[in-house]
Amino acid sequence: MLAACVNRPVRLEALDTGLPIVAARQQWNAALMSGDTAALARLVEDSATHVSPQFTHIGRAAFLAQFVRALTTRPGVRLVYTIERATPCERPNCNTATESGTWSETWLEEGEPTSVSGTYYAIWRRDAAVWRIRSEVFATVRCRGRRYCGS
């Protein structure tokens, strides 16, 4: 018996840009672009978790530390999250939603153009009328720039 596996392209539904977490992520990206750390802090829960293969940060201050460090130490830094999928909870009175997509960051490392990028998954939770990041998991899958990446 011969079995075959057929790879079919995954069809993503069109992103509903009217979802509140899409607007919240746009606020996040705008705050990153302007270096507004107070605006970033307003979008993260007090007990948020931030996880990568290299670390786990627990709490708003630890969550934000990586972003603040990048904004203050990487000349010309540009970090953008691109949502590929946003899923609201369908239960009545539900206060959670999920989001996944890609991220990319560019800057000059000792004058050399550098870029890193990857994928992420976020859980958002609504507190009153405000949506905040509850947790975010991300992985770097590409790194370009000899000084930073070693390549």
Buried (B, 14 or more C-beta within 10 A) or exposed (E): EEEEEEEEEEEEEEBEEEBBBBEBBEBBBEBBEEEBBEBBBBBBBEEBBBBBEEEEBEBBEBBBEEBBEBBEEBEEBEBBBEBEEBBBBEEEEEEBBBBBBBBBBBBBBEEEEBBBBBBBBBBBBBEEEEBBBBBBBBEBEEBBBEEBBEE
